[in-house]
């Protein structure tokens, strides 16, 4: 089943959009959930199930304006899962949107990329 999934953004959680037919995955907005492990556990499950059904390359775009330290741990776990699935033969890419006016906004992507060993493309915000 290739039904798109969209979880609207709230004041504490980002928009989550999964489009299995096109291979597009988006996390956009602010990420400061009250229950970080619960939030990311659910997202990891949904991403994993959607990746398993992909018949096209997957592109994961992270466009986060702000996130807290518990979200950083959740992002690590999510990216680690994406990397594991990529190593199992899935064609998956990660894009990290950075604030064009803040060169430090690439820092978390660089750190996560080097910790996990997953390549990331830095994309200036539009």
N, C-alpha and C positions, 0 to 999 in steps of 0.2 A: 504494500500500500504506500503510495507516494503522496499522501495528503499533506499539504503544508501545515505547519504549526506556527501559531503566533501567540506569544504571551505578552500582553501590553506592559509597557513600562509603568512603574509606580514612582513615588518619591524616593523609594529606597532600592528599587530593583530595575535593571535595564530591560529594554525591549529585547525579546528573544524571538528570532524569526528563523525557521528551518524550512527550506524548500528542497525536498529530496529530488524532485524532478530535474531541477537545474543545478543541484549541488551547492547551493548558496546557504550559508549559515551566518547569522548576524547577531551580535550582542552589542547593544548600543544604549548609552546613557550613563546614569549613576548607578554604582553597585555597592550599596552598604546595607545588605539584608540583615534583619535581626537574627535570623537563623542561617548563618553562612553555610554550615555543613548540609543542612536540609535543602537549601536553595540549590547549591552546586551539585548535591547528590542527584536531585531530580533532573538537572540540566545534563549532567554526564550520562544519565540513563537515556534521556531522550536523544542526545547526540549519538550515542553508541548505537541505539536501535536504528536511527536514520542512516548512519554511515553504513551499517550492514546491508541496507537496501539500495545503496547508491549504484547506479549504472553509468554515472558520469563523474569526472573529477570533482572533488569537494573543495570549496573555498570558504575558509573560516575568517570572518572579519570581526575584529574586536575594535569597537569605537567607543571607548569608555572615557567619559569626561572626568570622573573621579571614582576611586574605589579605596576601600580601607584594607587594613592588614589581613583580616580574616578572608576578604575577597581575594587577596593576592594568593593565599594558600589554595583557595578554590580554583583560581585561574591556573595555578600550577598543576593541580590534579586533572583539570579538564585538558590542558595542553599535553600533559603526559599521556593521557588516554588517546588523544588524537595522534601523538607521535607513535604510540604502540600500534595503533591500527594502520598507520602509514607504513610502519616497518613490516606489517603483515601483508603488504602488497596493495593497499588502497592508495589511490592517487589523491593526496590531500595537501593543501597549501594553507598557510596561515598569513593573514594580513593584519597589521597593527596600525590603526589610524593615529597619527600624532598631530598635536596642535602645532600648526605652522608658526605660531608666535612663541612657542615654548620648546626650545631644543632639549630640555630635560624630559619631555614627555616620551622620548624614545627609551629612557632608562629602564623602565620596567620590562619592556619588550626585550631589550638587550640582555637583561639579567635572566629572565625566564628562558630565553632562547639558549643562552650558554649553560644554564643549569640542566636543562632537559636535553639539549642537543638537537632541538628542532629549529629548522630555518624559518625565519619570519621576514616578510617583506614590509618595510616601513612605508606607509602611505600618508602623504600630507593631506590634512583635511581639506575638503572642497571649499 
